Amino acid sequence: SMQATVDIDTNVGGVKKGKVIEYQQIRGYVLLRKPSMLRMIGLTPLVRNTAFDMVSDGRDFKLWIPPKNRFMIGRNDIATHNVSRPLENLRPQHIYDALLIRAIDPQNEIAVLENDTQTVVDAKGHKMQQADYVIDVIAKGDHGWFLARKIVYSRTDLLPHRQLLYDEHGEWATNAIYEDYRNQDGINFPWQIEIARPQEEYDITLTTVKLQLNQPLPDDKFVLEQPPGVEVVHLDKPESGSAAGPQNSSR
C-alpha cells in the first residue's frame, strides 16, 4: 500500500488542442492498495478546496469535479478525448499502472530482456551515452500477443527509470518516468513520477512531499459517494441522456 502527499503539475494540449496549457501546481493525495485500488484527490490553490476526487477498484471508476459540479461514472477501459474538459480524461487506472510496476504474469505475459542505450545529460550539461536494460513485456490479448510494456532499468543503479505502456493496437498509451529515488522504510521509491498520456494529450508530474508505505488502508478510504445535486455522466451511456439535469444521490 502507499499513502502520499504530492504536488501535482499538469500540462494539457498538443496537436489536437492546438496549444499547450500549463496549470498551476496544486497539492494532492494519493492512496494505493494492491491489487488494484486507487484514490487521488487534488486541491485548489490557496483555499485548498477539492479540485477533483477520483477512485477506482481496477475495473470501474468515479470522478468528481466540484468546480464543474460533474460526477462521472464508468469503466477504466472507456476512454474520452475531451479537449475542452481535460480533467475528464483522467482515469485512476492510468495513474495506478504508472505508480506501480506490475510483476510479470507468467500465465499471460512473456518477458524478453534486451540491451539498449540512451542519450542523457550529466550534471555539467554534457551529453553522454548511458547503457540500459530493457524488459519487453509481451501480453496475450483478445486478438493475439502484443507488446504491452517496456520497462527500462539503468545499469548504474539497476532501478526502473522509465515504463512505456501500449494498447493492443500498438499505440503508445503511457510514458512514465521515475526520478529522485529515495530509501523509504527499506524500499527505493521514486519521489518524482511523470505520467504522460499522448492520446489524451496530458501529462501529470507527481512530486512526493510525504510518503508512507505498507501501512493499513481500510476499504472506506476508497469510497467516493455521489454528492447531491451534481450533474451525473455515465460514460457507458450517451452523455445526452445523463446531462439533462442534476441528479440527486438518493435516486
N, C-alpha and C positions, 0 to 999 in steps of 0.2 A: 504494500500500500504506500501511498505518497500523499502528503499534505504540504502544500507550498503556498507561500505568499509571493506574488510575482508582480513585476512591472511589465505591462503589455504595450508593445509598439506595433501599430498596424499600418500597412500600406495597401491601398486598393487601386486597381486600374492597370491598363495596358493597352493592347491593340484594340480590344473590344470596346473598352470605355473611352479610349481616345486620349486619356491623360492619367497620371498617377496622383492620387491624393494621399498625403501622409497625415494620419490622425494624431492628435495629441496623446502622449503617453498616459496610460491610466493604471491604477493599482487593481489587482485582482487576486483571486484564489483558485487553486486547482486541487481537486480531490480525485484520487485514482485508487481503485481497488481491483485486483485481479478477480475473475478472469477478464471482465470487460466493462466495469462500472467507471463512469467518469462524470464529474461535475466541475463546471468552470463558471466563475462569476466575475464580471467586470464592473468596476465602479467609476462613476463620472468624476472628472477632475474637481478639485476643491471641495464640493459639497459631499462627495463620496456616496451619492445615491446609486442604486443599481442601474447600470447601463445595459447589461444583459445577464441572463442566467440560463444556463443550458445543462441538461443532464441526459445521460444515455445509459442503457443497460446492455449495450452492444448491438442490439437489433433495432430498437425504437429510441427516439429521442424527443425531447421537448425543448423549445427555445422561447424564452420570454424576453421581450424588448420593451421595458416600461416607457421609454420616451416616445415610442411609436404606438403604445397600447396594443401590441400584437403578441399573440401566443401561438406558436407554431408547433404542430404535432406531425410526426411522420416516421418513416423508416430511414435508417442511415444510408441505405443504398439508393435513396431517391435524391438526386442532385438538383439544385437550382442554380441558374446563372443570371441572377437579377442584378444588373449593373446599377440600378437606381437605389437598391436597398442591399448594400453589400453585406451587412451583418447577417442577413437572412441566408446567405450562402454558407455560413459556418455549420459544421457538423461535429459534434463531440467525438465521433469515432475517428475523424481525421486527426484530431489532437491526440487522442489515445494512442493511435498507431504510431505517431511520431515520437511521443514521450517514452513509450515502452517498446523496445525492440524485441519482438516476439521470438521465442525459440523455434527452431525448425520442427515442423510436424512431420515425422518420418512416414506417416501414412499417406500424406497428401502433398508432400514437398520433397524436392531433391536439391541438395546444396552442392555447388561447384566452386572450388577455390581457384582464383586466378591472381596473377601479379599485375600491378599497374603502377603508373607514376602520374603525378600531377604537379603543376607549377604552383609554388607557394611563394609568399613574400616574407623574408625574415625580419627581425626587429630593426635592422638598418635600412629596410626598404629594398633589399636586393632580391631578385627573383632566383629561385633555386628549384631543382627537381627533387621531389620527395617520393620515395617508394612506398607503396601501399599494398595491403592485401585486400582483395575484393571477394566477397561471398555472393555469388549469384544464386538466388532462390527461385527455383522453377516449381510452379504450383500446378495442381490439377484443377482445371476449370470446367465449366459446363460444356465447352467446345474443344477440350483437349488441354495439353500442357502449355503454359505460357510463363514468360519472365515476370515474376511478381515483385521481386525486390532485389536491390543491390545494396549491400552493406559494406562500407569502406572503413577498414581499420588502418590506422597509422602504424608503420613498422617501428616508429620511435617509442611509442608507449603502449602499443597493442590494444588501444581503446577505439571504439567506433566513433568516427568523426562525421560521418555522413550516411544517410539512408535514402535511397531512391525507391519510390513505390510506383507501380504501374498497374493500369487496369487490364482487363482481359483482351482489349483491343490493341494493346501495346502502347497506349498513350501514357505519357508521363503524368502521374496524378499528384504525387507529393515529393518535395525535396526537403529533407530535414537535415540541418547542420547542427552539430553538437560541439560546444566550445566551453572553455573555462571549467575544466574538470576539477572537482574538489572531493576530498575524502569526507564523507558524511556517515557516521556510525559504521565505519569499516567498509563503506561502499563508495567507489568512484562514481560520481554523478555530475553531469554537465550542468552548470549553473546558468548557461545561456543556450537556448534552443531556438533556432529559426525554422519556421514551418512555412513553406511556400506551396501554394496551390495554383499552378499556372492555368488550369482550365477555368477556374473561377476568378482568376486574376486578383488574388490577395495573398499577402504574406504576413505572418504574425511572429514577432520575436518575444519570447518569454525570458525575462531576466529574473532569476530567483533572488529573493530578499531573505526569506526564511524557509527552512526545509525540515520536514520530519519524514522519516522512512520507517516502514514496517510497524506502524502504530495502529491499534484497532480503529476501524472506521465502521460504525453501525449503519444499518440499512437506511435509517431516517436521514442520514447525510445526503442520500441520493434521491430524495423525494422532492419533486417540484410540483406543487399544486397550482391548478389554473386559477388565477385571481378573478374575482367577479367583475363583469363589465368590460372585459377585454375583447378585442376582435380575434376570433379563433380561425386559424388557417390550417386545414388538413391537407398536407402535401400529397396524399394519395387520392385526393379528390380535386375536381376543378375548383380553382380559387373563387370563381364567381358564386359558387354555392356556399362558401364559408365566409365571404366578405360582405354579406347582405347587411350585417349589423353586429353590434356587440352581443356576446352570448354570456349568460350567467353560468358560473361554475357548477350550479346545482342542477343544470339541465343535463 
